Structure formats: C-alpha cells, structure tokens
Amino acid sequence: MLEIKENRELNVANLLSYRGKVKQAELENAGKEMADYIQNAGTKRVGNPITVGYNVTKKMDMLNPENTEIDVYVGISPNIL
C-alpha cells in the first residue's frame, strides 16, 4: 500500500504543459506541435511516457459538444516523493 506524504515540495525541470481549448479534430496537430517544440529545443526522447493518455471529463454538454471540456493526462514518471 502506498503511503501518502504531506507537506512535501516537488520541483520539476524541463516540463512541458499545454493548456487550451482544442477541438477533437485539432488534437493530433497539437501533439505534433509539442513534439516539434521538444525537438527544436535540442532535446531528445530518453524513455517511454509511464501511462497512456487518459481523459477526465470536466464538463459535458450533450446539446452542444463544442462546449464539452475534457482534460487529457499522460504520466511521465513515477511519483518519487
């Protein structure tokens, strides 16, 4: 069983975060833009992300799907705290 630790600080470097409204048809292009950004920064891939992408629905609008909000998360490393 994992232990929950409190009052800890996590410092990260070289972290890429993308936040914005993206239509489903534009999602693949957003991923390509991030990959290009990483490559243009002179970095390279050194391993495989820990999880596949997973979605968390924040707001569902069945009448107007364009207003639906979904967060997409990809784990990049195990929690080491």
Long-range contacts (C-beta under 8 A, 24 or more apart in sequence): 5-81, 8-81, 10-81, 14-43, 15-76, 23-66, 27-72, 49-74, 49-75, 49-76, 50-75, 50-76, 50-77, 50-78, 51-75
